[in-house]
Amino acid sequence: MYSQESSEKTIIQKLDLDGYIQQFQKFLAREKPVAMMGDINQHYRYIQALSRVQFPQPRPVPDLDRELNLIKKQGVLSLDEIHAFVSMLTYFNTLKTVGFTEPLLSWIQGIEIPEEIAEIIGYFTAEGDINPERDPELFKLERAIKQNKIEIRDTLYKLAHSGRLRDYMVDTQVHFNGGEETLLVRGGFNNAIKATVVARSPGGFFYILPQSISQLKEKESALLSKKEELIYTYCKNISAIFFKWERFLSFINKEYDRFDHYQARVSFARANEYEFILPSKHKRIKLQDFAHPAIENPVPVTIDLSKQIMLVTGVNAGGKTMLLKSMLSAVYMSKYLLPFKCNAAHTEVGHYKSIEAVIDDPQSVKNDISTFAGRMQEFAKLFTKEDAIVGVDEIELGTDSDEAASLFRVMLDELRKRGITFIVTTHHKRLASLMASDDQVELIAALYDEERRVPTYTFLQGSIGKSYAFETAQRYGVPVSIVDKAKKVYGEDKENLNELIERSTSLEREMRSKISQIDEELKSIERQKQKLLDEEAKLQESHRKAIATLENRYNAATKKAREALKAQESREGRRLLNVAHQRKEFTPKEVKLEEETPLKEGDKVKYRSHKGEIVGIRGKDATILVDGLKMRVPLGQLKRRGETPQVKVKPKAKEAKVHVEKTGAAVSVKLLGMYADEAIDTVDKFLSDALVNGLHEVQIIHGTGGGVLSKLVTDYLKRHPKIQKFYRMPGNLGITVVEL
């Protein structure tokens, strides 16, 4: 366990994450390792749920492992140690009032505190003292101690202002010295007062304790002793209860640590606007807008490593080492669910069993080891590991470059067979050229601004970068003449090779830029296509509403026609008929509906940029003939060429036919048990039939009951234009007689 923590500290320091970890630990209620035991997916769900609510911050609590061992041995805890447990229990009670969602809700609500333990919580004040109001004896002691202190202070005040001590007093203040309340006097004070010298001041004066308050001091000491005895009794009794519930207290201690892990991460993320990334099962590192926490005003890193080896080449001081540290840091922080700055929606970090960083120069005079030998020792250890991610900075360090290139090429090939992923920085063009043809090697070039002669701290995937050693030397103050001579010594052929590398990098960058531009244009076309589809949907909706409006007008016209016929040959009837005919004669515009004809054999079609003819269809695929070649393609990706016959569907105009037939109409109608709308519709139809059949008097049976139906019928009859009069039947108020 110790070696693991030591290794973690080493990797934290190597990746420049020590300041970040220190900032994170300030949010913990008590110090602990950053790693969380258990299922990382479950931890992530709890952290996400906690991120959605506001919660109270926990109070600092010390590590209680020693205290739990003492409880197991039936020892007696101090008041402060007992209060530490009480603080944890009180915090969990507070959390139960927070509006958590699942899975936090079930977890927090499921923690039930035993009654004996809950009663102990009530013994304490917020400051951690026993509440004197719960114990009359303790209350009396507290009052007596307080009163005694007042008497001591008053006595000292009177002595300081007394006439007999005036000539000996340095000042009239009460001084605390060694925990005692004293007066500061000059020499010769014993002529005026009997006192004990407590100490001497730097100025040669005396701190004295007058004998007149000695009795008060003795009384105070006795009161404090009684209080301590009483407090010890409480501690002894509470410790006995704690022994009974030792397992529960161990459980609470563990759960408090677990919640502390969650709340510290959430609070840390909120304070810095960081994001959480759950490690994926894929061995891939895809970062977007990542910022290493140790860098102020960093250039965001966007990189994608989906292969087993990443080889980073390019300009000196161009950010190669920081890219390596950034990628390893992202793996470390996601492994332990520590938040960091990135675009979370487009970031993916794989899970690796271990993280190794071969960064520092291992050379040591004390151990008589060279740089290259130290590197070989570190690589030898890697042959015992599996499922790891390893960062190697300046892999060629300390030996002949050509020999090192061949050696490292073979070692990297063998180690990746053990499931190890490598991120390597190098200036070796030999090593880069040896590995460039491998499909599992990703080449990355650190870019350099030729015009401003400075690194850009950005990277280009799929290319080998130039080191720009001469330009870097000149940028850091080496005389131009020296640089020019060095270029001549370097040789024309090698300089031409560098120019070719630089040219290929420029072409690669230009190609990436054009691809990005084409992607943007495709996105613009997709947006325009979506806009047209939205407009088409709006037009279809408008068309549907227009048809619905015509339907409503038609229905209104037929209703007016029926009312006109019911009114027979009256003036009102003729007017309603005229309105009905006018609305009926409204002719809607002809709407042409296009129906898409399904593709069939022999149709001329277009597939992407190819033109062809369908020669066969099978399920969702079609076989097409293009320039004499047959291709099998998805049917949904084919578009018809030429004119497409459109099927026009002309809606049939609806006709309103009204036929009135006189039949034997009833002279009464029963509304009993009907709802209001149903009753009014029934009365309306009943009266219409009576008018058509020439009846002069009818009866509506609505009953008495609560009077609701009778009121509805009365209100309706008052508004009816063809009712001469109506009244309740004498002797039976549940029937209304209507005269037409």
C-alpha positions in Angstrom: 0.0 0.0 0.0 2.8 2.4 0.9 4.7 1.6 -2.4 1.5 2.2 -4.3 0.9 5.6 -2.7 4.6 6.5 -3.2 4.2 5.5 -6.9 1.1 7.7 -7.2 3.0 10.6 -5.7 5.8 10.1 -8.2 3.4 10.1 -11.2 1.6 13.2 -9.8 4.9 15.1 -9.6 6.1 13.9 -13.0 2.9 15.1 -14.6 3.0 18.5 -12.8 -0.3 17.7 -11.0 0.9 18.2 -7.4 -0.5 21.8 -7.3 -3.8 20.6 -8.8 -4.1 17.8 -6.2 -3.3 20.2 -3.3 -6.1 22.5 -4.5 -8.5 19.6 -4.7 -7.6 18.3 -1.2 -8.7 21.7 0.3 -12.3 20.7 -0.5 -12.1 17.5 1.5 -13.5 17.4 5.0 -10.5 15.3 6.1 -7.3 14.3 4.3 -7.3 11.1 2.4 -5.9 9.5 -0.8 -7.6 10.7 -4.1 -8.4 7.1 -5.2 -11.9 5.8 -4.5 -12.5 2.1 -3.9 -15.3 0.3 -5.6 -17.2 0.5 -8.9 -16.2 3.6 -10.9 -19.4 3.6 -12.9 -21.5 3.7 -9.7 -19.3 6.5 -8.3 -19.9 8.4 -11.5 -23.7 8.1 -11.2 -23.6 9.4 -7.6 -21.3 12.3 -8.6 -23.6 13.3 -11.5 -26.7 13.1 -9.2 -24.9 15.3 -6.6 -23.9 17.8 -9.3 -27.6 18.6 -9.9 -28.4 19.8 -6.3 -27.1 22.3 -3.7 -25.9 20.7 -0.5 -24.3 21.9 2.8 -20.5 21.7 3.1 -19.3 19.1 5.7 -17.4 20.2 8.8 -13.8 19.3 9.1 -13.4 15.9 10.9 -10.2 14.2 11.9 -9.2 10.7 11.0 -11.0 8.4 13.5 -9.3 5.0 12.9 -7.4 5.2 16.2 -10.6 6.2 18.0 -12.5 3.2 16.5 -9.8 0.8 17.7 -10.0 2.4 21.1 -13.8 1.8 21.1 -13.2 -1.9 20.3 -11.0 -2.1 23.3 -13.7 -0.5 25.5 -11.6 2.6 26.1 -12.9 6.0 27.0 -12.9 8.7 24.3 -12.4 12.4 25.0 -15.1 14.9 24.5 -13.6 16.2 21.3 -13.3 12.7 19.9 -16.9 11.9 20.7 -18.0 15.2 19.1 -16.2 14.2 15.9 -18.5 11.2 15.6 -21.5 13.4 16.5 -20.5 15.9 13.7 -20.7 13.1 11.1 -24.0 11.9 12.4 -25.4 15.4 12.5 -24.3 15.9 8.9 -26.1 12.8 7.6 -29.3 14.0 9.4 -28.9 17.4 7.6 -28.4 15.6 4.2 -31.8 13.9 4.6 -33.5 17.3 4.2 -31.8 17.9 0.8 -33.9 17.2 -2.3 -31.7 14.4 -3.7 -32.6 12.3 -6.7 -31.8 8.7 -7.3 -29.4 7.0 -6.6 -28.4 9.4 -3.8 -31.9 9.5 -2.3 -32.1 5.8 -1.5 -28.5 5.8 -0.1 -28.9 8.8 2.3 -32.5 7.9 3.4 -31.4 4.3 4.0 -28.9 5.4 6.7 -30.9 5.0 9.9 -29.3 6.2 13.2 -30.1 4.1 16.3 -32.2 5.8 19.0 -29.4 5.5 21.6 -26.9 7.2 19.2 -29.5 9.9 18.2 -30.0 10.7 21.8 -26.3 11.4 22.3 -26.4 13.9 19.4 -28.8 16.1 21.5 -26.2 16.2 24.4 -23.9 18.6 22.4 -23.9 22.2 21.5 -22.8 23.5 18.1 -19.4 24.3 19.6 -18.8 20.7 20.7 -19.5 21.1 24.5 -22.1 19.3 26.6 -25.3 21.3 26.7 -25.6 22.5 30.4 -29.4 22.9 30.0 -29.7 19.1 29.8 -28.0 18.6 33.2 -29.0 20.7 36.3 -25.7 20.0 38.0 -23.6 21.0 35.0 -25.8 24.1 34.7 -25.0 25.1 38.3 -21.3 24.5 37.8 -21.2 26.7 34.7 -23.0 29.5 36.5 -20.7 29.3 39.5 -17.6 29.3 37.3 -18.9 32.3 35.4 -19.7 34.2 38.6 -16.3 33.4 40.1 -14.6 34.8 37.0 -16.6 38.0 37.3 -15.5 38.4 40.9 -11.9 37.9 40.0 -12.1 40.5 37.3 -13.9 43.0 39.6 -11.3 42.5 42.4 -8.4 43.0 40.0 -10.0 46.1 38.6 -10.5 47.6 42.1 -6.9 46.9 43.1 -5.6 48.4 39.9 -7.4 51.6 40.6 -6.8 51.7 44.4 -4.8 54.6 45.9 -2.2 52.4 47.7 -1.0 50.8 44.5 -1.2 53.9 42.3 2.5 54.7 42.6 3.6 51.2 41.8 1.2 50.4 38.8 2.7 50.5 35.3 -0.8 50.6 33.9 -4.3 49.8 35.0 -4.9 46.8 32.6 -5.4 43.2 33.6 -2.6 41.1 31.9 -2.9 37.4 31.0 0.4 35.7 31.7 0.9 31.9 31.8 -2.9 31.5 31.8 -3.3 33.7 34.9 -4.9 37.1 35.3 -2.2 39.5 36.7 -1.3 43.1 37.3 1.9 44.8 36.0 3.8 46.7 38.8 7.1 48.3 39.5 9.6 47.2 42.2 8.8 47.8 45.8 5.1 46.8 45.3 5.4 44.5 48.4 5.3 47.7 50.6 1.7 48.2 49.4 0.3 44.7 48.7 0.9 41.0 49.3 1.2 39.2 46.1 3.0 36.4 44.2 5.3 37.2 41.3 4.2 35.2 38.2 6.8 36.5 35.8 9.0 39.5 34.8 8.5 41.7 31.8 11.2 42.7 29.3 11.2 46.2 30.8 12.1 44.9 34.3 8.5 45.1 35.7 6.6 42.4 37.6 3.5 40.4 36.8 1.9 39.7 40.2 -1.0 37.7 41.4 -2.5 39.4 44.5 -3.1 37.1 47.5 -6.6 38.7 47.9 -7.8 36.7 44.8 -6.0 33.5 45.8 -9.2 32.1 47.4 -11.2 32.9 44.3 -8.6 31.1 42.2 -8.8 28.1 44.5 -12.5 28.2 44.2 -12.3 28.4 40.4 -9.9 25.4 40.4 -12.3 23.3 42.5 -15.3 24.2 40.3 -13.3 23.3 37.1 -12.3 19.9 38.7 -15.9 19.1 39.5 -16.9 20.0 35.9 -14.1 17.8 34.5 -15.3 14.9 36.7 -18.8 15.4 35.4 -17.7 15.6 31.7 -15.6 12.4 32.3 -18.7 10.6 33.5 -20.5 11.7 30.3 -17.5 10.5 28.2 -17.4 7.2 30.0 -21.2 6.5 29.5 -21.1 7.6 25.9 -18.1 5.5 25.1 -19.9 2.5 26.6 -22.8 3.1 24.2 -20.3 3.6 21.3 -18.8 0.1 22.1 -22.3 -1.4 21.7 -22.7 0.3 18.3 -19.1 0.0 17.2 -20.0 -1.6 13.8 -22.5 1.2 13.0 -19.9 3.8 13.8 -17.3 2.1 11.5 -20.0 2.1 8.8 -20.8 5.8 9.3 -17.1 6.6 9.3 -16.7 4.8 5.9 -19.8 6.4 4.4 -18.7 9.8 5.5 -15.5 9.3 3.6 -17.4 8.2 0.6 -19.7 11.2 0.5 -16.7 13.4 1.2 -15.1 12.1 -2.0 -18.2 12.9 -3.9 -18.8 16.4 -2.5 -15.2 17.4 -2.8 -15.1 16.5 -6.5 -18.4 18.3 -7.2 -17.4 21.5 -5.2 -13.9 21.5 -6.9 -15.5 21.2 -10.4 -18.0 24.0 -9.6 -15.3 26.3 -8.3 -13.2 25.9 -11.5 -15.8 25.1 -14.2 -14.3 21.6 -14.7 -15.9 18.6 -16.3 -16.1 14.9 -15.3 -15.0 12.3 -17.8 -15.9 8.6 -17.2 -13.2 6.3 -18.6 -14.4 4.3 -21.6 -13.7 0.7 -22.4 -11.9 1.6 -25.6 -8.1 2.2 -25.6 -8.4 5.7 -27.0 -7.6 9.2 -25.9 -9.6 11.9 -27.7 -9.2 15.3 -26.2 -11.0 18.5 -27.3 -10.1 21.9 -25.8 -8.2 20.2 -22.9 -6.2 22.5 -20.6 -3.5 21.2 -18.3 -4.3 22.6 -14.8 -0.6 23.6 -14.2 -0.5 26.0 -17.1 -1.7 29.6 -16.9 -3.5 30.8 -20.1 -2.9 27.5 -21.9 -3.4 26.9 -25.6 -6.3 24.3 -25.7 -5.2 20.8 -26.8 -7.3 18.9 -29.3 -5.8 15.5 -30.2 -7.0 12.0 -31.1 -5.0 8.9 -30.2 -6.7 5.7 -31.3 -3.5 3.8 -32.1 -1.1 2.0 -29.8 1.9 4.3 -30.4 1.9 8.1 -30.8 5.2 9.6 -32.1 5.5 13.3 -31.5 8.2 15.2 -33.4 8.9 18.8 -34.3 10.2 22.1 -33.0 12.2 22.5 -29.8 10.2 24.1 -27.0 7.1 23.6 -29.1 5.0 21.8 -26.4 5.8 18.2 -27.2 6.5 17.3 -23.5 3.5 19.2 -22.4 1.3 17.3 -24.9 2.7 14.1 -23.5 2.0 15.2 -19.9 -1.5 16.5 -20.9 -2.5 13.2 -22.3 -1.2 11.2 -19.4 -2.8 13.7 -17.0 -6.2 13.3 -18.7 -5.9 9.5 -18.2 -4.9 9.9 -14.5 -7.7 12.4 -13.7 -10.4 10.4 -15.5 -9.1 7.2 -13.8 -9.9 8.7 -10.4 -12.9 10.8 -11.5 -11.1 14.1 -10.9 -12.6 16.9 -13.0 -10.6 18.9 -15.5 -11.2 21.5 -18.2 -12.2 20.2 -21.6 -15.2 19.9 -24.0 -16.8 17.0 -22.3 -19.2 16.2 -25.2 -16.3 15.5 -27.6 -13.7 14.1 -25.1 -13.1 10.4 -24.6 -10.5 8.8 -22.3 -9.8 5.1 -22.1 -9.2 3.2 -18.9 -5.6 1.8 -18.3 -4.5 -0.4 -15.4 -1.4 1.7 -14.8 0.2 5.0 -15.9 4.0 5.3 -16.3 6.1 8.4 -17.2 9.7 8.0 -18.4 10.4 11.7 -18.4 13.3 12.7 -16.1 17.0 12.1 -16.7 17.9 9.1 -14.5 21.7 9.8 -14.5 23.1 9.6 -11.0 26.8 9.9 -9.8 25.9 8.4 -6.5 24.5 5.2 -8.1 27.1 5.3 -10.9 24.5 5.1 -13.6 24.4 6.9 -17.0 21.4 8.5 -18.7 21.0 5.6 -21.2 21.5 2.9 -18.6 18.9 4.5 -16.4 16.5 4.6 -19.3 17.1 0.9 -20.0 16.3 0.0 -16.4 12.9 1.8 -16.7 12.2 0.1 -20.0 13.1 -3.3 -18.5 10.4 -2.8 -15.8 7.8 -2.3 -18.5 8.2 -6.0 -19.6 6.5 -7.0 -16.4 3.4 -4.8 -17.0 0.2 -5.1 -19.0 -2.6 -2.8 -20.0 -0.6 0.3 -19.3 -0.1 3.7 -20.9 3.5 4.9 -21.0 4.9 8.4 -21.8 8.5 8.6 -22.9 10.1 12.0 -23.3 13.1 12.4 -25.7 13.4 8.6 -26.2 16.8 8.9 -27.9 18.4 10.4 -24.8 22.0 9.4 -24.0 23.3 7.2 -26.8 23.9 6.9 -30.6 20.8 7.9 -32.5 20.9 5.2 -35.2 21.5 2.4 -32.8 18.8 3.8 -30.4 16.3 4.1 -33.3 16.7 0.3 -34.1 16.6 -0.7 -30.5 13.6 1.3 -29.5 11.7 0.3 -32.7 12.0 -3.4 -31.6 11.2 -2.7 -27.9 8.1 -0.7 -28.8 6.9 -3.4 -31.1 7.3 -6.1 -28.4 5.8 -4.0 -25.5 2.7 -3.0 -27.4 1.9 -6.8 -27.8 1.4 -6.7 -24.0 -1.4 -4.2 -24.4 0.8 -1.1 -23.6 0.1 2.2 -25.3 3.0 4.6 -25.9 3.2 8.4 -26.2 6.8 9.2 -27.4 8.5 12.5 -28.1 11.6 12.4 -30.2 13.9 14.4 -32.6 15.0 11.2 -34.3 14.0 11.3 -37.9 15.5 7.8 -38.2 13.1 6.4 -35.6 10.1 8.3 -37.1 10.9 7.0 -40.6 11.3 3.4 -39.3 7.8 3.5 -37.7 6.0 5.7 -40.1 4.7 2.8 -42.3 3.2 1.0 -39.3 -0.6 1.2 -39.1 -0.6 1.3 -35.3 1.7 4.4 -35.2 0.2 7.9 -35.1 2.7 10.6 -36.2 2.2 14.0 -34.7 4.1 17.2 -35.6 4.6 20.2 -33.4 4.0 23.3 -35.6 6.3 26.3 -36.0 5.3 29.8 -37.2 7.9 30.6 -39.9 7.0 34.3 -40.2 7.1 35.1 -36.5 9.8 32.4 -35.8 8.0 31.1 -32.7 6.3 27.8 -31.9 2.5 27.8 -32.2 2.0 25.1 -29.5 -0.4 23.4 -31.9 -0.1 20.0 -33.5 -0.7 18.3 -36.8 -1.6 14.6 -37.0 -0.2 12.4 -39.7 3.1 14.2 -40.3 6.7 14.3 -39.2 7.9 17.6 -37.8 11.2 19.5 -38.2 13.2 20.3 -35.1 14.1 23.9 -36.1 17.2 23.7 -33.9 19.0 26.5 -35.8 15.9 28.8 -35.5 15.5 28.0 -31.8 19.2 28.8 -31.1 18.9 32.1 -32.9 15.6 32.9 -31.0 17.4 32.4 -27.7 20.3 34.7 -28.4 23.0 32.7 -30.3 24.7 35.0 -32.8 23.5 34.7 -36.4 27.0 34.2 -37.7 27.4 31.1 -35.5 24.1 29.7 -36.7 25.0 30.3 -40.3 28.3 28.4 -39.9 26.5 25.6 -38.1 24.1 25.3 -41.1 27.1 24.9 -43.5 28.6 22.2 -41.2 25.2 20.5 -41.1 25.3 20.0 -44.8 23.3 20.9 -47.8 21.7 17.4 -48.3 20.3 17.3 -44.7 19.0 20.8 -45.0 17.2 19.8 -48.2 15.7 16.9 -46.3 14.5 19.3 -43.7 12.9 21.5 -46.3 11.2 18.4 -47.8 9.8 17.5 -44.3 8.7 21.1 -43.8 7.1 21.2 -47.3 5.2 17.9 -46.6 4.0 19.3 -43.3 2.8 22.5 -45.0 1.0 20.5 -47.7 -0.6 18.3 -45.1 -1.8 21.3 -43.2 -3.2 22.9 -46.4 -5.0 19.6 -47.2 -6.5 19.5 -43.7 -7.6 23.1 -44.1 -9.4 22.3 -47.3 -11.0 19.2 -45.9 -12.2 21.3 -43.0 -13.6 23.9 -45.4 -15.4 21.2 -47.4 -16.9 19.8 -44.2 -18.2 23.3 -43.3 -19.8 23.6 -46.7 -21.4 20.2 -46.4 -22.8 21.2 -43.0 -24.1 24.4 -44.6 -25.9 22.4 -47.3 -27.3 20.1 -44.6 -28.6 23.1 -42.7 -30.2 24.5 -45.9 -31.8 21.1 -46.6 -33.2 21.0 -43.1 -34.5 24.5 -43.5 -36.4 23.5 -46.7 -37.8 20.4 -44.9 -39.0 22.6 -42.1 -40.7 25.0 -44.6 -42.3 22.0 -46.3 -43.7 20.8 -43.0 -45.1 24.3 -42.3 -46.8 24.4 -45.7 -48.3 20.9 -45.2 -49.6 22.1 -41.8 -51.1 25.2 -43.4 -52.7 23.1 -46.1 -54.2 20.8 -43.4 -55.6 23.8 -41.5 -57.1 25.2 -44.7 -58.9 21.9 -45.4 -60.1 21.8 -41.8 -61.4 25.4 -42.2 -63.3 24.4 -45.3 -64.8 21.4 -43.5 -66.0 23.6 -40.7 -67.6 26.1 -43.1 -69.3 23.2 -44.9 -70.6 21.8 -41.7 -71.9 25.2 -40.6 -73.7 25.6 -43.9 -75.5 22.3 -43.6 -76.5 23.1 -40.0 -77.9 26.4 -41.2 -79.8 24.6 -43.9 -81.4 22.2 -41.4 -82.4 25.1 -39.2 -84.0 26.8 -42.2 -86.0 23.7 -43.0 -87.2 23.3 -39.4 -88.4 26.9 -39.5 -90.7 26.0 -42.4 -91.8 28.8 -44.6 -91.3 31.7 -42.2 -89.2 34.8 -43.1 -86.5 33.6 -40.7 -86.5 30.3 -42.5 -86.0 31.9 -45.9 -83.1 34.1 -44.6 -81.3 31.0 -43.1 -81.7 29.1 -46.3 -80.1 32.0 -48.3 -77.1 32.0 -45.9 -76.8 28.2 -46.2 -76.8 28.3 -50.0 -74.2 31.0 -50.0 -71.9 29.0 -47.8 -72.6 25.8 -49.6 -71.7 27.4 -53.0 -68.2 28.3 -51.6 -65.7 26.4 -53.8 -62.3 25.7 -52.3 -59.2 25.9 -54.5 -58.1 22.7 -56.1 -55.3 21.1 -54.1 -52.9 18.9 -55.9 -51.3 16.2 -53.8 -48.1 14.5 -55.0 -47.7 10.9 -54.4 -44.2 9.5 -54.7 -44.0 6.5 -57.0 -41.8 3.7 -55.7 -38.7 2.8 -57.7 -38.9 -0.3 -59.9 -36.8 -2.2 -62.3 -35.9 -0.2 -65.4 -36.1 3.3 -63.7 -33.3 5.7 -64.5 -31.6 6.7 -61.2 -28.7 8.6 -59.8 -26.3 7.2 -57.1 -24.0 9.9 -55.7 -22.2 11.2 -58.8 -23.0 8.1 -60.9 -26.0 7.7 -63.3 -27.4 4.3 -63.9 -30.5 2.0 -64.3 -32.1 -0.3 -61.8 -31.8 -4.0 -63.0 -33.0 -5.6 -59.9 -34.5 -5.0 -56.4 -34.2 -7.2 -53.3 -35.5 -6.0 -50.0 -34.0 -2.7 -49.1 -31.1 -3.0 -51.6 -31.1 -2.5 -55.4 -28.7 -3.6 -58.2 -27.9 -0.8 -60.6 -26.0 -0.8 -63.9 -23.5 2.0 -64.2 -21.2 2.2 -67.2 -21.5 -1.5 -67.8 -20.8 -2.4 -64.2 -23.3 -3.8 -61.7 -23.4 -2.3 -58.2 -25.5 -3.3 -55.2 -26.4 -0.2 -53.2 -29.1 0.7 -50.5 -32.4 1.6 -52.1 -32.8 4.7 -49.9 -29.6 6.3 -51.4 -31.0 6.3 -55.0 -32.7 9.3 -56.6 -34.9 9.2 -59.7 -33.6 10.8 -62.9 -35.8 12.7 -65.4 -39.4 13.5 -65.1 -41.4 11.7 -62.4 -45.0 11.1 -63.1 -47.1 12.8 -60.5 -50.4 11.6 -59.3 -52.9 14.4 -58.8 -55.6 13.7 -56.3 -58.5 16.1 -56.6 -60.7 16.2 -53.5 -64.3 15.6 -54.1 -66.6 18.5 -53.3 -68.9 17.6 -50.5 -72.6 18.1 -51.1 -75.2 18.9 -48.5 -78.4 17.0 -49.1 -81.2 17.7 -46.7 -84.4 15.6 -46.7 -87.1 16.4 -44.3 -89.7 13.7 -43.7 -92.7 14.2 -41.5 -93.2 11.3 -39.2 -95.3 10.8 -36.1 -93.5 12.9 -33.4 -93.8 12.2 -29.7 -95.7 14.7 -27.5 -93.3 14.3 -24.5 -89.7 13.6 -23.8 -87.9 12.3 -20.6 -84.6 13.9 -19.5 -84.2 12.0 -16.3 -80.6 10.8 -15.6 -79.1 12.8 -18.5 -76.1 15.2 -18.3 -76.6 18.9 -19.2 -75.2 18.8 -22.8 -77.1 15.6 -23.5 -80.4 17.0 -22.1 -80.2 20.2 -24.2 -79.4 18.3 -27.4 -82.4 16.0 -26.7 -84.8 18.9 -26.1 -83.5 20.7 -29.2 -84.2 17.7 -31.4 -87.5 17.0 -29.7 -88.8 20.6 -30.3 -87.5 20.5 -33.9 -89.5 17.3 -34.6 -92.6 18.8 -33.0 -92.4 21.9 -35.1 -91.9 19.9 -38.3 -94.9 17.7 -37.5 -97.1 20.7 -36.6 -97.6 19.9 -32.9 -98.9 22.9 -30.8 -98.2 21.6 -27.2 -95.6 19.2 -25.8 -94.3 18.1 -22.4 -90.7 18.0 -21.2 -90.2 15.6 -18.2 -87.1 16.7 -16.2 -88.1 15.8 -12.6 -87.6 17.9 -9.5 -84.4 16.5 -7.9 -81.8 19.2 -7.3 -83.5 21.5 -9.9 -80.4 21.5 -12.3 -82.2 20.1 -15.3 -85.3 22.2 -14.8 -83.2 25.4 -14.6 -81.3 24.3 -17.8 -84.6 23.7 -19.7 -86.1 27.0 -18.5 -83.0 28.9 -19.7 -83.1 27.2 -23.1 -86.8 27.7 -23.6 -86.5 31.5 -22.8 -84.0 31.8 -25.8 -86.0 29.7 -28.3 -87.7 31.9 -31.0 -90.6 29.5 -31.7 -91.9 29.1 -28.1 -95.0 31.0 -27.4 -95.1 30.2 -23.7 -94.2 27.5 -21.2 -95.1 26.7 -17.6 -94.9 24.0 -14.9 -97.7 21.5 -15.0 -100.1 22.1 -12.1 -99.7 19.4 -9.5 -96.5 18.1 -10.9 -93.5 20.5 -10.9 -91.3 17.9 -12.6 -93.0 18.5 -16.0 -92.8 21.6 -18.1 -95.6 22.3 -20.6 -94.5 24.0 -23.8 -96.9 25.8 -26.3 -95.4 26.1 -29.9 
